[in-house]
Amino acid sequence: MVHLVNYDFQYDDAYALKKIVPTRDVRLRLASADWREAVVLTADSAPVRLPVRAQELVLPEVRIHAALALTKDEKAMAEILDLVVRQ
C-alpha cells in the first residue's frame, strides 16, 4: 500500500478550504518487478485500476489523498476490489 498526499491546497483566513490544486501524472517506479497491477482508492471517486509496465505506473491525478494498492495477480486484485465494494 502506498499513500500519496498532495499539499497543494489553499485556505482562507478562517481556515476554510478554498482551492485544491490537483497533482497530475504522478509517476512511480517500483523496486520489485513482481507488482503487476494497482488500484487507486480515493475518498471522492470509484476505484481505478492501473497497469504496471516495466516497474512503473502513472497516477493520472491526486487531489488531496490517494491510496495505491499494489497486486501481484488477478486474484489479489479481485479481493481488494471486493473489500472496497463492501465498505
NORZIWO-V580296 format. One record per run of one state. SS is the DSSP state (2 for helix, 1 for strand, 0 for the rest). FROM is the first residue (numbers start at 1). TO is the last residue. Records with the same first field share a line. If there is no record, write none. Layout:
# NORZIWO-V580296
SS: FROM-TO, FROM-TO
This chain:
# NORZIWO-V580296
0: 1-1, 6-8, 12-16, 21-22, 30-36, 43-44, 52-52, 54-55, 63-64, 72-73, 87-87
1: 2-5, 9-11, 17-20, 23-29, 37-42, 45-51, 53-53, 56-62, 65-71
2: 74-86
